[in-house]
Amino acid sequence: LGARFGHTQKHFFFLGGAFLLIETKGITELALVFGTTWVVASVVIAAILTLILLANWTVAIFRPMRPHLFYVGLLASLLAGYIVPVHSLMDRGWMMAAVMSSALLCLPLYFAGVVFATSLKHAPSLPAAFASNLLGAILGGLCEYTSMVWGFRNLYLVGLALYALSWLFISRRRPIQVVT
């Protein structure tokens, strides 16, 4: 069965798990900042999709060969999110709190999008990469429940660990050259 369907690509598996975990955490915390309405949820999801589009644009324009620099930005932005609680931004006025909390919660998703798009260019098998990423997303959904044990804020540390594992397992293969 494993030989027939290929092997799980651990790099993409952990990317999927961490992305879903951090995305859901960001949506939940921004709902606490702005209020929980369908309009807020729509705006937050649109912002996340825009960040993913910007990440793809970054990869298309600048063509980074390796995602290592973006991993540093990703891990640093997750650490900043852990150190600076969103509720501490509330005393700076609603508009400033909205901008700062949105940046704090969404910046990791931009870096993750660049890492994913850069890694996908070098993936030995696109179907295996997408399948591994989807399986990892299931792991990320399950990891959300760790907030009941460790606390909601500590989901940053779980996401940080998953992204660190993804960085550890990154494929070092060269992209396949197509001769036309």
C-alpha positions, 0 to 999 in steps of 0.5 A: 500500500505504501509503495503504491501510493507513495510516502508521506512527505514529512515537511508538507505534513507538518506545514499543513498541521501548523498552518491550520492550527495557526490560522484557526487561532488567528481567526478565533483571536481576531473574533475576540478583538472585533466581535464574533459576527459573520461579517468579521469572520468574512473579513478575517478569512478574506484577509488570510486569503489575501496574505496567501495571495501576497505570499504567492506573489512574493514567490513569483516575483522574487523567486526565492530558491530556499525558504530558510529566511522565511522560516526565520521570519515565521518562527520570529513572528510566532514567538512575537505572537506568544510574547505579546498577548492580543489583550494587551493591545486593547488599551491603545485605542480600537483602531490601533488595537485592530491594526496591531492585532491583525498584523501580529496574528496574520504575519505568520500566515504570510511567511507560511505561505511563502514557505509553502509556495517555495517548497512546492516548487521543489517538491518531488511529487505534487500529489504526495505533497498535497496529500501530506499537507492535507493529512497534516491539516488533520493533525493541526485540527487535532492539536487545537484541542491541546488548548484545553490542556495547555491554554489557548496562548500556548497554541503558538508554541505547538505551532512553532514546534510543528513549523520547526519539525517542518523545517527539520524535514525539508527536502534538500532535493534539487528541482527536476529540470524539464528540457523542452 
